[in-house]
Amino acid sequence: MRGDPSVEYEILKARVAAEDTLGFAIDDEIADEVLAHSKRKCELNHKPDEYLPLLYENELTDYFMRLAINLRGEMNRVQRMSQVAL
């Protein structure tokens, strides 16, 4: 974060760890979006630069967890709608 090479390296490691946990590669655009969100969160909560990689890894996995939860909810909604008499 903010140009510190050691933190930048830890950010890369955090992404790789998240990809290992998820079992797939994360698109660069999504990774960048989540990183920007994570940086903003650190700033708002006055966290040190060293906290960013931990937060980033967590936010990456949470991003996809939320997508899966929302998908499941939509699938349930569609199923319920198909059971309603027209």
URBEL-V476367 format. One record per backbone hydrogen bond with DSSP energy under -1.0 kcal/mol. NH is the residue of the N-H (numbers start at 1). CO is the residue of the C=O. Records with the same first field share a line. If there is no record, write none. Layout:
NH->CO ; CO
This chain:
4->1
8->4
9->5
10->6
11->7
12->8
13->9
14->10
15->11
16->12
17->13
18->14
19->15
20->16
21->17
22->18
23->19
24->19
31->27
32->28
33->29
34->30
35->31
36->32
37->33
38->34
39->35
40->36
41->37
42->38
43->39
44->40
45->41
46->43
47->42
51->48
52->49
55->51
56->52
57->53
58->54
59->55
60->56
61->57
62->58
63->59
64->60
65->61
66->62
67->63
68->64
69->65
70->66
71->67
72->68
73->69
74->70
75->71
76->72
77->73
78->74
79->75
80->76
81->77
82->78
